[in-house]
Amino acid sequence: MAQLTVFIPSSIAAETETATELAFRSTPVSVPDFPLRVNVHSSVHNSPHSKVYRANVSGTAAVLKISTNQQSFEDLTREADAYRGPLTPAQGSLIPLFLGYYQNDCQGCLILEDCGDPAAYLDFSELSQEERRCLRKKILHVLVEFHRLTHHYPADFAERNVVSLDGRYRLIDFHDLIKHECHPGTVAQMTWPTDLVCTYLSVAALDMGLLPEIKFPIVTIGNKSYFALSYPPKHIIDAILPDWFDPSLWWTTGRVIDWLADVQNDYEAGLVDYETEEGREQLKMSAPMPKPKPDYIH
């Protein structure tokens, strides 16, 4: 295994005010596979969870993320696994390049391409409201493309976890990822930037203040509209609705709406299949019966 030595000068090691030298060894499948000595030249972030430094690694401007306790050690190892696994296609365009992961008995050191400073820390004070919205739309676009390419969503997504360099935005911080397969084809068919067909992306747009500019997809059931992602596609709904369903029977339509939402949840969990005619027939047979008409309605 290759060795990594990280030298942190006293001017940066503020806690101890003395120079620090940390030794790590490479993990399996890590790169590069040769001894490294890295001299840290500046501090980016210092918290009880991790310390982030800037350095030059083999001629590349890099960021070193070093864990500070057992929990952050586990988080960092998980993040390194994500870079080496599902996030590989996004490296260099939507997220930093992975340059290596090293460990000792109690710490981890993740080395990434330096892609700038967090967007949340940038000075937007001189920008107009419309200019700030334009920047946030660019960030949301990166998030959309990340989700489209990796089929994952960063659980800790926030502007503090978006970095910017020369007008380009990259996502960072992937110790917690949500594997999320959108409905077949929906993200690929999305018309950017007006339609967001994924719940996670829609919530992100809402948090970033980009609504009502972004339109939520809707589906009409009976004579009312509902958030489309919570229900099966319209042609499936039409195929499995019970024959007795009549939107004018308002006292019992809620039972069907709830059932359709359950069908969609079961479909996403792989418990039911409404893509085949047989599956649709079985679902239609399992549809709820209507509630009796209340006595007070004549």
Summary of the structure (lengths in Angstrom):
residues: 298
radius of gyration: 25.3
end to end distance: 82.1
largest distance: 85.9
contacts: 841
relative contact order: 0.08
helix: 33%
strand: 27%
